[in-house]
Each structure stands twice: as C-alpha cells, then as structure tokens.
Amino acid sequence: MQDGSMNISKLEEAVGPYRPSNHLLTGNDMARVACGDCAGCSKCCHEMTDTIKVSPYDLFLLRQGLGLSFEQLLERYLDLTVDHGVILPHLAMEGEDEHCVFLGENGRCTIHPYRTGLCRTFPLGRNYDNETHALTYFVLEGACYKKDQTKVKVKKWLDTPRLAEYEAYLVDWHYYVKDLQERSMELLSSGKQEEAKALAMALLQQFYYAEYDLEGDFYEQYYRIRRQAAR
C-alpha cells in the first residue's frame, strides 16, 4: 500500500500531476529530492486541503515546540476530518491561496524543527508492505516544483531521530488506523452509525486528548496507550 500523504488522489489535485516511482527505498538509500533548502518556494505548502494528517507523534512534537494543548491547537492550527469513518486531525489551511497555517510571510516554515512527518517525507511517499509490514519509501515523481534536485540519503532527508523506532511506530499506527477504518465502514454499512461514531471518538480521546508527559519518552507512552486501547 503506497501512502504519499494518507490520500494520494488529493495530493495529486493539490500538487499537480505526478506518479509514484517503482523503485522502493530504505533510509540508507539515496534519493534525488534535495531542493536547495527550498529557498522559500512553498508550493507544497499550499492547497493541501485535509491531506497533511497529524499523527500522535506529530502532535507530541507540536505540543513540545509550541507549548500548546491539543485543544488549543484545534482552536487555531489544526482541523478535524473524517477519513473512511475515522476522525483524524490535519494541518489547517488559511487565506485565499489556502496556505498552511504555519507558513511564514517569507515562504518558509515557522515550525521546521517540529514539522509533521508527512512534511519531512515529501516529496517521498511511504510504502507499507501488507505481507511483511515493512516500511519503505518512493519518490513522488513531479510532485516538487523545484528543478535540478540533488541526491541525499533518505534518512538524512527525513531528519527524524531514532528512525528505526519511528518507522516501527509508523507501521503500527498505520495498520491500527487502517483496522479501525475498516471496522468503522462495516458499522456504517450495517446502519450502526452510533457505534461507528463512538469508535471514531475513542481514537481521538485515547491518542490525541491524552495527557502526554512532554518531557518523557513518546514511544513508551504511545505503546502504553495502544495496549490500553486494545483491551
């Protein structure tokens, strides 16, 4: 399953025609995606609608960086959307040009040190192998408007500490959400709207409204919540 931004069709509409490359990459591979530090292009920060989903790890970093609660982030920086029966937060867009709420006037990201995982990955997409549950990456051909891109090691481009742990978490979260989406759609197709709504709200309450210790280890807290949610 290829996942450029949780919703490749919407990314196509927002960024322009492109195609996922057939060559799968690991963190140790090289990819031609480096864009000279963007230099304020910011094309990929416009008209992304609800595609830049915020995972629990993304929320953890945003809360650390901005010193805000999830409720406070929802007031200004995040919106909620229903994705296949499950409610998920995403970065908000604003203005007539529908730019990311975190985009500065100079066309640069104002939260670059704690930007979301999808922002770190672009213009790479994520590929989840349904048999092995391995996570690899692929280049979204034509998604970046910058010319003469240079090669960079994938793990350097991702700029994420403890990458192996992060990738294991991404796989776990991806399939957990996928399972909830399938269950929710089954409930909806059976006319059980209230049960589907309760399932969607439980995800928000358990993983987003949770009281994380922002000084503690995210992964320990995430897997503790996962175990509790599985009961």
N, CA, C and O of each residue as an XYZ file, in Angstrom:
924
protein
N       0.854     -1.195      0.000
C       0.000      0.000      0.000
C       0.882      1.234      0.000
O       1.703      1.418      0.899
N       0.719      2.059     -0.982
C       1.518      3.268     -1.072
C       0.762      4.430     -0.450
O      -0.439      4.599     -0.660
N       1.496      5.232      0.325
C       0.879      6.293      1.099
C       1.709      7.545      0.985
O       2.655      7.739      1.749
N       1.360      8.412      0.026
C       2.122      9.636     -0.149
C       1.735     10.684      0.866
O       2.549     11.541      1.210
N       0.520     10.633      1.346
C       0.071     11.607      2.340
C      -1.270     11.175      2.901
O      -2.140     12.012      3.143
N      -1.443      9.895      3.110
C      -2.691      9.323      3.559
C      -3.774      9.396      2.482
O      -4.789      8.709      2.598
N      -3.593     10.193      1.459
C      -4.602     10.328      0.418
C      -3.928     10.844     -0.843
O      -3.877     12.053     -1.069
N      -3.409      9.934     -1.672
C      -2.627     10.332     -2.835
C      -3.485     11.102     -3.837
O      -2.980     12.033     -4.465
N      -4.764     10.751     -4.011
C      -5.567     11.438     -5.009
C      -5.702     12.919     -4.683
O      -5.673     13.752     -5.589
N      -5.849     13.263     -3.409
C      -5.965     14.665     -3.030
C      -4.628     15.379     -3.202
O      -4.589     16.562     -3.540
N      -3.539     14.661     -2.971
C      -2.233     15.274     -3.191
C      -2.055     15.583     -4.668
O      -1.483     16.613     -5.023
N      -2.540     14.698     -5.531
C      -2.438     14.941     -6.966
C      -3.147     16.234     -7.329
O      -2.622     17.038     -8.100
N      -4.338     16.438     -6.778
C      -5.104     17.640     -7.079
C      -4.369     18.884     -6.583
O      -4.383     19.925     -7.240
N      -3.717     18.766     -5.405
C      -3.104     19.933     -4.789
C      -1.740     20.269     -5.376
O      -1.406     21.445     -5.525
N      -0.958     19.266     -5.706
C       0.425     19.495     -6.115
C       0.610     19.438     -7.622
O       1.517     20.080     -8.152
N      -0.218     18.695     -8.316
C      -0.075     18.587     -9.748
C       0.176     17.149    -10.173
O       0.345     16.280     -9.317
N       0.204     16.876    -11.469
C       0.388     15.511    -11.952
C       1.739     14.945    -11.521
O       2.764     15.617    -11.630
N       1.732     13.730    -11.039
C       2.971     13.046    -10.678
C       2.651     11.569    -10.623
O       1.490     11.170    -10.708
N       3.668     10.773    -10.483
C       3.449      9.326    -10.361
C       4.459      8.758     -9.373
O       5.615      9.182     -9.348
N       4.024      7.798     -8.559
C       4.955      7.160     -7.650
C       5.986      6.359     -8.426
O       5.622      5.589     -9.316
N       7.249      6.521     -8.113
C       8.272      5.739     -8.780
C       8.156      4.279     -8.365
O       7.626      3.977     -7.296
N       8.640      3.386     -9.191
C       8.566      1.954     -8.903
C       9.709      1.491     -8.006
O       9.692      0.366     -7.507
N      10.693      2.349     -7.803
C      11.879      1.980     -7.032
C      11.658      2.280     -5.557
O      11.499      3.440     -5.178
N      11.648      1.250     -4.725
C      11.434      1.420     -3.293
C      12.763      1.653     -2.590
O      13.785      1.064     -2.941
N      12.725      2.519     -1.598
C      13.936      2.973     -0.926
C      13.868      2.721      0.573
O      12.791      2.713      1.171
N      15.041      2.517      1.169
C      15.150      2.453      2.621
C      15.853      3.720      3.102
O      16.261      4.558      2.298
N      15.985      3.845      4.391
C      16.632      5.015      4.941
C      18.069      5.181      4.516
O      18.590      6.296      4.523
N      18.728      4.087      4.143
C      20.141      4.140      3.757
C      20.358      4.382      2.270
O      21.496      4.508      1.820
N      19.272      4.447      1.508
C      19.392      4.683      0.072
C      19.460      6.180     -0.227
O      19.132      7.020      0.611
N      19.900      6.484     -1.458
C      19.957      7.868     -1.914
C      18.729      8.161     -2.777
O      18.248      7.294     -3.506
N      18.232      9.390     -2.685
C      17.081      9.801     -3.499
C      17.311     11.217     -3.999
O      17.866     12.049     -3.280
N      16.888     11.499     -5.228
C      17.059     12.827     -5.802
C      15.868     13.697     -5.393
O      14.924     13.885     -6.160
N      15.935     14.216     -4.179
C      14.826     15.007     -3.638
C      15.286     16.326     -3.004
O      14.459     17.187     -2.704
N      16.587     16.486     -2.802
C      17.077     17.704     -2.151
C      16.824     18.915     -3.048
O      17.131     18.892     -4.240
N      16.261     19.969     -2.460
C      15.807     21.098     -3.270
C      16.490     22.408     -2.897
O      15.894     23.476     -3.031
N      17.729     22.335     -2.432
C      18.446     23.561     -2.104
C      17.795     24.322     -0.970
O      17.724     25.551     -0.998
N      17.313     23.586      0.039
C      16.685     24.197      1.207
C      15.439     24.987      0.825
O      15.061     25.923      1.530
N      14.805     24.626     -0.269
C      13.526     25.205     -0.728
C      13.623     26.667     -1.167
O      12.987     27.058     -2.146
N      14.407     27.474     -0.460
C      14.548     28.898     -0.803
C      13.197     29.596     -0.890
O      12.989     30.472     -1.729
N      12.288     29.196     -0.016
C      11.004     29.876      0.065
C      10.031     29.576     -1.048
O       9.109     30.361     -1.266
N      10.191     28.471     -1.768
C       9.266     28.119     -2.855
C       7.857     27.934     -2.302
O       6.919     28.593     -2.752
N       7.710     27.059     -1.349
C       6.480     26.803     -0.588
C       5.295     26.293     -1.413
O       4.162     26.330     -0.934
N       5.531     25.817     -2.642
C       4.431     25.281     -3.448
C       3.729     24.128     -2.731
O       2.509     23.984     -2.801
N       4.533     23.305     -2.034
C       3.965     22.133     -1.370
C       3.250     22.498     -0.077
O       2.719     21.618      0.600
N       3.227     23.779      0.278
C       2.558     24.239      1.496
C       1.229     24.921      1.185
O       0.629     25.549      2.058
N       0.773     24.797     -0.051
C      -0.478     25.426     -0.476
C      -1.492     24.388     -0.951
O      -1.129     23.356     -1.515
N      -2.747     24.678     -0.716
C      -3.872     23.893     -1.248
C      -3.755     22.399     -0.933
O      -4.059     21.555     -1.775
N      -3.316     22.087      0.277
C      -3.195     20.683      0.663
C      -4.471     20.153      1.318
O      -4.519     18.998      1.739
N      -5.492     20.987      1.402
C      -6.805     20.634      1.971
C      -6.612     19.889      3.292
O      -6.039     20.431      4.237
N      -7.098     18.635      3.354
C      -7.001     17.890      4.618
C      -5.985     16.746      4.539
O      -6.079     15.786      5.304
N      -5.027     16.837      3.631
C      -4.130     15.696      3.390
C      -2.976     15.583      4.384
O      -2.423     14.497      4.558
N      -2.599     16.695      5.045
C      -1.454     16.614      5.952
C      -1.946     16.192      7.329
O      -2.099     17.009      8.236
N      -2.187     14.893      7.455
C      -2.673     14.343      8.704
C      -1.618     14.460      9.804
O      -0.417     14.386      9.544
N      -2.085     14.641     11.019
C      -1.215     14.775     12.182
C      -1.335     13.505     13.019
O      -2.395     13.215     13.573
N      -0.256     12.763     13.104
C      -0.249     11.532     13.886
C       0.030     11.870     15.356
O       0.387     13.009     15.658
N      -0.121     10.916     16.269
C       0.200     11.192     17.672
C       1.632     11.687     17.878
O       1.867     12.547     18.727
N       2.587     11.162     17.119
C       3.967     11.632     17.238
C       4.077     13.077     16.767
O       4.756     13.886     17.401
N       3.418     13.406     15.666
C       3.408     14.788     15.176
C       2.838     15.722     16.238
O       3.381     16.797     16.493
N       1.744     15.299     16.847
C       1.116     16.112     17.883
C       2.068     16.313     19.060
O       2.160     17.409     19.613
N       2.766     15.258     19.433
C       3.724     15.329     20.539
C       4.777     16.403     20.261
O       5.094     17.209     21.136
N       5.319     16.411     19.035
C       6.332     17.403     18.668
C       5.735     18.821     18.632
O       6.361     19.771     19.103
N       4.537     18.955     18.077
C       3.903     20.263     18.018
C       3.641     20.810     19.418
O       3.838     21.997     19.677
N       3.203     19.951     20.300
C       2.940     20.388     21.660
C       4.233     20.778     22.366
O       4.265     21.750     23.120
N       5.297     20.019     22.120
C       6.595     20.383     22.688
C       7.071     21.727     22.150
O       7.509     22.589     22.912
N       6.981     21.897     20.850
C       7.521     23.085     20.210
C       6.731     24.347     20.474
O       7.306     25.426     20.621
N       5.390     24.217     20.537
C       4.532     25.392     20.678
C       4.032     25.609     22.098
O       3.522     26.679     22.429
N       4.183     24.583     22.939
C       3.709     24.714     24.310
C       2.202     24.803     24.413
O       1.681     25.451     25.320
N       1.484     24.152     23.481
C       0.027     24.216     23.451
C      -0.576     22.829     23.631
O       0.046     21.820     23.297
N      -1.786     22.791     24.159
C      -2.507     21.534     24.285
C      -3.165     21.190     22.945
O      -3.193     22.011     22.028
N      -3.688     19.978     22.846
C      -4.396     19.589     21.630
C      -5.608     20.497     21.412
O      -5.891     20.902     20.285
N      -6.322     20.815     22.500
C      -7.485     21.682     22.395
C      -7.085     23.058     21.863
O      -7.785     23.627     21.025
N      -5.977     23.586     22.338
C      -5.509     24.900     21.877
C      -5.058     24.864     20.419
O      -5.277     25.821     19.677
N      -4.440     23.778     20.013
C      -4.031     23.632     18.618
C      -5.245     23.576     17.696
O      -5.209     24.103     16.584
N      -6.311     22.943     18.157
C      -7.538     22.864     17.357
C      -8.179     24.238     17.164
O      -8.863     24.469     16.166
N      -7.965     25.133     18.099
C      -8.557     26.469     18.002
C      -7.946     27.286     16.867
O      -8.598     28.183     16.332
N      -6.703     26.987     16.496
C      -6.009     27.862     15.543
C      -5.278     27.125     14.422
O      -5.275     27.584     13.280
N      -4.671     26.006     14.735
C      -3.716     25.403     13.803
C      -4.151     24.073     13.184
O      -3.634     23.691     12.135
N      -5.071     23.377     13.799
C      -5.493     22.067     13.313
C      -6.986     22.043     13.040
O      -7.758     22.753     13.683
N      -7.384     21.220     12.082
C      -8.790     20.930     11.821
C      -8.989     19.424     11.915
O      -8.025     18.659     11.929
N     -10.237     19.013     11.979
C     -10.568     17.596     12.016
C     -11.282     17.197     10.730
O     -12.037     17.979     10.154
N     -11.030     15.974     10.295
C     -11.705     15.471      9.104
C     -12.050     14.005      9.306
O     -11.382     13.298     10.059
N     -13.093     13.558      8.632
C     -13.479     12.152      8.686
C     -12.825     11.442      7.508
O     -13.071     11.779      6.350
N     -11.996     10.463      7.815
C     -11.269      9.713      6.795
C     -11.670      8.249      6.891
O     -11.205      7.529      7.776
N     -12.535      7.808      5.980
C     -13.032      6.432      5.983
C     -13.594      6.038      7.347
O     -13.284      4.978      7.890
N     -14.428      6.923      7.877
C     -15.129      6.608      9.112
C     -14.372      6.909     10.381
O     -14.904      6.694     11.470
N     -13.158      7.394     10.286
C     -12.339      7.703     11.461
C     -12.010      9.186     11.467
O     -11.683      9.748     10.421
N     -12.088      9.828     12.620
C     -11.792     11.254     12.738
C     -10.311     11.452     13.013
O      -9.776     10.913     13.982
N      -9.641     12.238     12.148
C      -8.212     12.499     12.303
C      -7.935     13.993     12.160
O      -8.588     14.667     11.364
N      -6.976     14.517     12.921
C      -6.597     15.919     12.768
C      -5.652     16.121     11.597
O      -4.918     15.209     11.218
N      -5.669     17.313     11.028
C      -4.761     17.657      9.950
C      -4.385     19.125     10.068
O      -5.081     19.895     10.729
N      -3.288     19.514      9.431
C      -2.869     20.903      9.459
C      -3.908     21.769      8.766
O      -4.422     21.398      7.711
N      -4.218     22.909      9.342
C      -5.209     23.818      8.769
C      -4.587     24.651      7.656
O      -3.396     24.961      7.691
N      -5.398     25.009      6.673
C      -5.005     25.918      5.609
C      -5.754     27.233      5.806
O      -6.851     27.236      6.365
N      -5.184     28.345      5.358
C      -5.842     29.632      5.515
C      -5.528     30.558      4.350
O      -4.617     30.292      3.566
N      -6.294     31.659      4.237
C      -6.075     32.653      3.195
C      -6.672     32.253      1.866
O      -7.061     31.103      1.663
N      -6.741     33.220      0.956
C      -7.296     32.949     -0.367
C      -6.461     31.936     -1.140
O      -6.988     31.199     -1.973
N      -5.154     31.899     -0.864
C      -4.294     30.941     -1.551
C      -4.198     29.612     -0.818
O      -3.437     28.730     -1.216
N      -4.979     29.469      0.265
C      -5.041     28.222      1.028
C      -3.651     27.720      1.391
O      -3.278     26.600      1.041
N      -2.894     28.542      2.088
C      -1.562     28.124      2.515
C      -1.609     27.533      3.915
O      -2.540     27.788      4.679
N      -0.604     26.748      4.239
C      -0.507     26.131      5.563
C      -0.475     27.224      6.624
O       0.171     28.257      6.450
N      -1.173     26.984      7.712
C      -1.266     27.967      8.779
C       0.098     28.261      9.412
O       0.266     29.285     10.073
N       1.056     27.380      9.215
C       2.399     27.560      9.774
C       3.389     28.160      8.773
O       4.580     28.257      9.068
N       2.912     28.559      7.603
C       3.795     29.145      6.599
C       4.012     30.618      6.900
O       3.049     31.367      7.060
N       5.277     31.042      6.980
C       5.588     32.431      7.266
C       5.455     33.318      6.041
O       5.305     32.824      4.923
N       5.510     34.636      6.251
C       5.375     35.588      5.148
C       6.514     35.479      4.150
O       6.366     35.858      2.988
N       7.663     34.956      4.607
C       8.814     34.794      3.715
C       8.772     33.472      2.954
O       9.736     33.111      2.278
N       7.664     32.755      3.061
C       7.527     31.489      2.360
C       8.262     30.342      3.016
O       8.472     29.307      2.385
N       8.661     30.501      4.274
C       9.375     29.451      4.987
C       8.511     28.903      6.117
O       7.640     29.596      6.644
N       8.761     27.671      6.471
C       8.025     27.016      7.553
C       8.439     27.612      8.897
O       9.628     27.737      9.189
N       7.457     27.975      9.706
C       7.760     28.561     11.014
C       7.912     27.504     12.107
O       8.262     27.831     13.241
N       7.651     26.241     11.770
C       7.790     25.165     12.764
C       8.720     24.075     12.247
O       8.560     22.905     12.594
N       9.682     24.450     11.427
C      10.522     23.466     10.750
C      11.147     22.429     11.690
O      11.166     21.252     11.329
N      11.653     22.788     12.858
C      12.252     21.773     13.737
C      11.258     20.724     14.221
O      11.658     19.604     14.540
N       9.972     21.062     14.280
C       8.970     20.105     14.750
C       7.809     19.981     13.754
O       6.653     19.815     14.143
N       8.141     20.065     12.478
C       7.153     19.879     11.412
C       6.651     18.430     11.409
O       7.263     17.550     12.014
N       5.551     18.200     10.732
C       4.945     16.860     10.727
C       5.775     15.868      9.914
O       6.630     16.246      9.113
N       5.494     14.595     10.147
C       6.210     13.547      9.431
C       5.978     13.579      7.936
O       6.894     13.295      7.165
N       4.764     13.922      7.508
C       4.482     13.984      6.079
C       5.235     15.133      5.433
O       5.674     15.022      4.288
N       5.388     16.238      6.157
C       6.164     17.361      5.630
C       7.645     16.970      5.517
O       8.317     17.358      4.561
N       8.143     16.214      6.478
C       9.533     15.763      6.440
C       9.774     14.812      5.273
O      10.853     14.794      4.680
N       8.756     14.027      4.955
C       8.910     12.987      3.942
C       8.846     13.539      2.514
O       9.620     13.113      1.657
N       7.950     14.463      2.253
C       7.717     14.997      0.906
C       9.013     15.530      0.274
O       9.780     16.211      0.955
N       9.280     15.234     -1.022
C       8.429     14.549     -1.995
C       8.641     13.025     -2.078
O       8.591     12.436     -3.157
N       8.871     12.427     -0.952
C       8.850     10.972     -0.869
C       7.483     10.537     -0.359
O       6.823     11.270      0.377
N       7.073      9.359     -0.747
C       5.870      8.760     -0.203
C       6.256      7.538      0.596
O       7.385      7.059      0.492
N       5.347      7.033      1.383
C       5.596      5.839      2.190
C       4.904      4.633      1.568
O       3.776      4.725      1.085
N       5.597      3.512      1.590
C       5.034      2.267      1.078
C       4.980      1.253      2.213
O       6.005      0.911      2.804
N       3.769      0.774      2.513
C       3.589     -0.233      3.560
C       3.305     -1.583      2.903
O       2.320     -1.742      2.183
N       4.175     -2.542      3.161
C       4.005     -3.877      2.599
C       2.999     -4.638      3.461
O       3.262     -4.908      4.633
N       1.857     -4.981      2.884
C       0.806     -5.632      3.659
C       1.159     -7.038      4.111
O       0.538     -7.552      5.041
N       2.141     -7.677      3.481
C       2.544     -9.015      3.878
C       3.597     -8.986      4.978
O       3.481     -9.699      5.975
N       4.617     -8.165      4.798
C       5.715     -8.132      5.766
C       5.602     -6.987      6.761
O       6.310     -6.961      7.768
N       4.709     -6.036      6.479
C       4.565     -4.812      7.278
C       5.857     -3.997      7.298
O       6.114     -3.243      8.237
N       6.651     -4.155      6.267
C       7.873     -3.354      6.142
C       7.521     -1.988      5.577
O       6.618     -1.858      4.750
N       8.246     -0.970      6.034
C       8.052      0.387      5.543
C       9.212      0.784      4.651
O      10.372      0.723      5.058
N       8.892      1.191      3.434
C       9.901      1.717      2.516
C       9.368      3.032      1.946
O       8.268      3.466      2.288
N      10.162      3.660      1.072
C       9.803      4.965      0.534
C       9.908      4.945     -0.988
O      10.576      4.085     -1.563
N       9.249      5.889     -1.625
C       9.336      6.038     -3.068
C       9.252      7.517     -3.403
O       8.678      8.299     -2.645
N       9.813      7.893     -4.520
C       9.791      9.291     -4.944
C       8.470      9.583     -5.653
O       8.045      8.829     -6.528
N       7.834     10.674     -5.270
C       6.636     11.134     -5.960
C       7.093     11.980     -7.147
O       7.334     13.180     -7.016
N       7.207     11.338     -8.294
C       7.753     12.000     -9.479
C       6.897     13.201     -9.877
O       5.684     13.078    -10.046
N       7.528     14.347    -10.024
C       6.838     15.538    -10.466
C       6.092     16.282     -9.372
O       5.447     17.293     -9.651
N       6.162     15.805     -8.126
C       5.413     16.454     -7.052
C       6.071     17.734     -6.579
O       5.385     18.659     -6.143
N       7.408     17.802     -6.659
C       8.129     19.005     -6.242
C       8.404     19.870     -7.468
O       8.854     19.370     -8.499
N       8.135     21.154     -7.356
C       8.298     22.074     -8.477
C       9.741     22.532     -8.681
O      10.059     23.117     -9.717
N      10.604     22.277     -7.723
C      11.989     22.716     -7.839
C      12.711     21.916     -8.913
O      12.456     20.725     -9.093
N      13.621     22.589     -9.631
C      14.382     21.935    -10.683
C      15.785     21.582    -10.163
O      16.238     22.096     -9.141
N      16.445     20.700    -10.893
C      17.833     20.334    -10.592
C      18.005     19.870     -9.158
O      18.917     20.310     -8.459
N      17.131     18.984     -8.725
C      17.264     18.430     -7.382
C      18.502     17.543     -7.300
O      18.913     16.936     -8.289
N      19.081     17.476     -6.123
C      20.280     16.681     -5.915
C      19.972     15.476     -5.033
O      18.928     15.412     -4.384
N      20.890     14.534     -5.022
C      20.685     13.315     -4.244
C      21.058     13.537     -2.778
O      21.992     14.270     -2.451
N      20.301     12.882     -1.920
C      20.555     12.930     -0.483
C      20.138     11.586      0.100
O      19.228     10.937     -0.415
N      20.802     11.169      1.173
C      20.416      9.922      1.817
C      19.033     10.100      2.443
O      18.758     11.115      3.082
N      18.175      9.113      2.256
C      16.789      9.213      2.704
C      16.696      9.542      4.194
O      15.921     10.413      4.587
N      17.475      8.856      5.018
C      17.367      9.107      6.458
C      17.809     10.519      6.829
O      17.324     11.076      7.814
N      18.714     11.100      6.064
C      19.104     12.489      6.310
C      17.959     13.419      5.921
O      17.682     14.399      6.612
N      17.298     13.102      4.810
C      16.171     13.910      4.358
C      15.027     13.878      5.369
O      14.384     14.898      5.616
N      14.772     12.705      5.952
C      13.682     12.559      6.911
C      13.967     13.319      8.203
O      13.040     13.771      8.876
N      15.235     13.458      8.548
C      15.633     14.283      9.692
C      14.838     13.931     10.945
O      14.296     14.805     11.621
N      14.778     12.632     11.242
C      13.992     12.148     12.378
C      14.869     11.314     13.299
O      15.421     10.307     12.854
N      15.021     11.692     14.561
C      15.842     10.913     15.488
C      15.242      9.539     15.757
O      14.030      9.341     15.669
N      16.113      8.601     16.087
C      15.671      7.233     16.415
C      14.775      6.696     15.302
O      13.657      6.242     15.542
N      15.300      6.761     14.078
C      14.491      6.473     12.893
C      13.890      5.071     12.916
O      12.737      4.896     12.521
N      14.641      4.071     13.367
C      14.121      2.702     13.387
C      12.883      2.609     14.288
O      11.899      1.963     13.930
N      12.936      3.251     15.448
C      11.788      3.248     16.355
C      10.622      4.018     15.747
O       9.462      3.626     15.871
N      10.957      5.112     15.093
C       9.923      5.930     14.457
C       9.221      5.138     13.354
O       7.994      5.166     13.258
N       9.982      4.440     12.528
C       9.379      3.672     11.438
C       8.526      2.527     11.980
O       7.470      2.227     11.425
N       8.978      1.885     13.062
C       8.179      0.817     13.672
C       6.863      1.376     14.203
O       5.812      0.748     14.073
N       6.933      2.552     14.796
C       5.711      3.230     15.267
C       4.790      3.564     14.095
O       3.582      3.346     14.180
N       5.350      4.094     12.993
C       4.529      4.442     11.831
C       3.771      3.229     11.305
O       2.589      3.323     10.975
N       4.451      2.099     11.230
C       3.805      0.875     10.752
C       2.673      0.481     11.694
O       1.570      0.156     11.252
N       2.953      0.512     12.993
C       1.937      0.141     13.978
C       0.730      1.067     13.871
O      -0.410      0.603     13.857
N       0.976      2.366     13.795
C      -0.106      3.347     13.718
C      -0.889      3.208     12.413
O      -2.117      3.285     12.406
N      -0.173      3.004     11.319
C      -0.817      2.861     10.006
C      -1.823      1.718     10.015
O      -2.962      1.893      9.582
N      -1.415      0.555     10.501
C      -2.301     -0.603     10.460
C      -3.368     -0.541     11.554
O      -4.450     -1.105     11.396
N      -3.072      0.132     12.645
C      -4.086      0.318     13.678
C      -5.221      1.188     13.136
O      -6.394      0.845     13.284
N      -4.871      2.312     12.508
C      -5.886      3.202     11.929
C      -6.622      2.499     10.794
O      -7.842      2.618     10.676
N      -5.889      1.771      9.961
C      -6.500      1.045      8.847
C      -7.544      0.049      9.362
O      -8.624     -0.084      8.786
N      -7.213     -0.642     10.445
C      -8.154     -1.604     11.023
C      -9.394     -0.898     11.556
O     -10.515     -1.369     11.363
N      -9.189      0.238     12.230
C     -10.332      0.996     12.737
C     -11.201      1.531     11.595
O     -12.428      1.548     11.699
N     -10.568      1.961     10.517
C     -11.324      2.446      9.368
C     -12.186      1.340      8.774
O     -13.346      1.571      8.434
N     -11.633      0.157      8.649
C     -12.392     -0.966      8.105
C     -13.564     -1.319      9.012
O     -14.669     -1.583      8.538
N     -13.315     -1.321     10.330
C     -14.385     -1.627     11.283
C     -15.462     -0.553     11.243
O     -16.654     -0.854     11.294
N     -15.037      0.695     11.151
C     -15.999      1.792     11.111
C     -16.864      1.741      9.866
O     -18.075      1.947      9.940
N     -16.249      1.466      8.722
C     -17.015      1.383      7.481
C     -17.989      0.218      7.505
O     -19.087      0.317      6.956
N     -17.602     -0.884      8.134
C     -18.506     -2.028      8.272
C     -19.715     -1.648      9.128
O     -20.850     -2.007      8.816
N     -19.449     -0.915     10.212
C     -20.538     -0.479     11.084
C     -21.485      0.466     10.336
O     -22.706      0.354     10.445
N     -20.901      1.392      9.580
C     -21.715      2.349      8.835
C     -22.554      1.652      7.772
O     -23.720      1.992      7.567
N     -21.956      0.679      7.099
C     -22.690     -0.045      6.052
C     -23.807     -0.908      6.639
O     -24.747     -1.284      5.939
N     -23.692     -1.217      7.939
C     -24.719     -2.013      8.612
C     -25.742     -1.135      9.315
O     -26.621     -1.627     10.022
N     -25.615      0.183      9.111
C     -26.562      1.104      9.720
C     -26.302      1.392     11.184
O     -27.169      1.929     11.873
N     -25.123      1.043     11.668
C     -24.792      1.250     13.088
C     -23.988      2.546     13.248
O     -22.818      2.527     13.629
N     -24.638      3.655     12.953
C     -23.965      4.952     12.967
C     -23.435      5.336     14.340
O     -22.334      5.877     14.447
N     -24.195      5.067     15.385
C     -23.777      5.457     16.726
C     -22.536      4.689     17.169
O     -21.647      5.250     17.809
N     -22.480      3.410     16.828
C     -21.304      2.611     17.187
C     -20.078      3.087     16.411
O     -18.971      3.127     16.948
N     -20.287      3.448     15.142
C     -19.177      3.959     14.329
C     -18.688      5.288     14.887
O     -17.484      5.539     14.940
N     -19.619      6.138     15.303
C     -19.249      7.428     15.885
C     -18.462      7.242     17.163
O     -17.482      7.949     17.397
N     -18.878      6.296     17.998
C     -18.180      6.024     19.255
C     -16.770      5.524     18.987
O     -15.841      5.864     19.719
N     -16.605      4.718     17.944
C     -15.291      4.200     17.581
C     -14.375      5.340     17.139
O     -13.205      5.395     17.517
N     -14.924      6.245     16.334
C     -14.139      7.378     15.841
C     -13.735      8.303     16.982
O     -12.597      8.769     17.030
N     -14.660      8.570     17.901
C     -14.372      9.448     19.025
C     -13.370      8.816     19.986
O     -12.571      9.523     20.600
N     -13.406      7.506     20.121
C     -12.475      6.812     21.019
C     -11.034      7.014     20.559
O     -10.133      7.175     21.382
N     -10.820      7.006     19.251
C      -9.468      7.223     18.719
C      -8.952      8.604     19.127
O      -7.813      8.736     19.576
N      -9.780      9.618     18.971
C      -9.382     10.977     19.355
C      -9.100     11.067     20.848
O      -8.085     11.629     21.261
N      -9.990     10.518     21.649
C      -9.846     10.616     23.092
C      -8.600      9.881     23.583
O      -7.871     10.388     24.436
N      -8.363      8.710     23.052
C      -7.265      7.885     23.549
C      -5.894      8.379     23.111
O      -4.944      8.317     23.890
N      -5.771      8.870     21.875
C      -4.454      9.182     21.343
C      -4.163     10.681     21.192
O      -2.997     11.071     21.125
N      -5.181     11.513     21.138
C      -4.953     12.941     20.901
C      -5.288     13.809     22.118
O      -4.573     14.766     22.419
N      -6.353     13.479     22.799
C      -6.668     14.216     24.019
C      -5.907     13.664     25.223
O      -6.026     14.201     26.324
N      -5.142     12.622     25.033
C      -4.388     12.001     26.119
C      -3.397     12.985     26.737
O      -2.870     13.866     26.058
N      -3.155     12.819     28.027
C      -2.212     13.684     28.750
C      -0.802     13.099     28.638
O      -0.360     12.342     29.502
N      -0.112     13.462     27.563
C       1.261     13.000     27.390
C       2.200     13.795     28.294
O       2.013     14.992     28.515
N       3.212     13.101     28.811
C       4.303     13.772     29.506
C       5.281     14.238     28.438
O       6.014     13.426     27.875
N       5.300     15.526     28.156
C       6.106     16.047     27.060
C       7.600     15.990     27.347
O       8.413     16.186     26.444
N       7.963     15.727     28.585
C       9.373     15.551     28.929
C       9.769     14.073     28.892
O      10.949     13.735     28.975
N       8.779     13.210     28.767
C       9.031     11.776     28.774
C       9.242     11.218     27.380
O       9.270     11.963     26.400
N       9.391      9.903     27.294
C       9.616      9.223     26.017
C       8.288      8.984     25.308
O       7.387      8.351     25.859
N       8.174      9.488     24.094
C       6.913      9.357     23.364
C       6.548      7.902     23.140
O       5.409      7.504     23.384
N       7.502      7.100     22.677
C       7.185      5.728     22.271
C       6.670      4.898     23.441
O       5.739      4.110     23.272
N       7.251      5.060     24.610
C       6.766      4.336     25.780
C       5.315      4.693     26.061
O       4.501      3.821     26.365
N       4.997      5.976     25.960
C       3.632      6.418     26.228
C       2.670      5.955     25.140
O       1.545      5.551     25.434
N       3.108      6.011     23.891
C       2.251      5.585     22.783
C       1.873      4.112     22.915
O       0.700      3.755     22.804
N       2.870      3.257     23.150
C       2.572      1.822     23.216
C       1.773      1.474     24.463
O       1.036      0.488     24.459
N       1.899      2.247     25.517
C       1.054      2.029     26.689
C      -0.400      2.327     26.343
O      -1.300      1.580     26.730
N      -0.629      3.414     25.618
C      -1.989      3.749     25.188
C      -2.517      2.691     24.221
O      -3.690      2.323     24.279
N      -1.658      2.208     23.341
C      -2.067      1.167     22.383
C      -2.528     -0.082     23.111
O      -3.537     -0.684     22.743
N      -1.793     -0.475     24.142
C      -2.179     -1.675     24.899
C      -3.518     -1.458     25.596
O      -4.364     -2.351     25.635
N      -3.697     -0.268     26.139
C      -4.974      0.039     26.794
C      -6.117      0.059     25.797
O      -7.214     -0.412     26.096
N      -5.863      0.605     24.608
C      -6.906      0.689     23.577
C      -7.306     -0.684     23.054
O      -8.428     -0.875     22.585
N      -6.388     -1.632     23.136
C      -6.654     -2.977     22.605
C      -7.493     -3.834     23.550
O      -7.963     -4.908     23.176
N      -7.672     -3.354     24.758
C      -8.434     -4.148     25.731
C      -9.922     -4.178     25.422
O     -10.691     -4.805     26.151
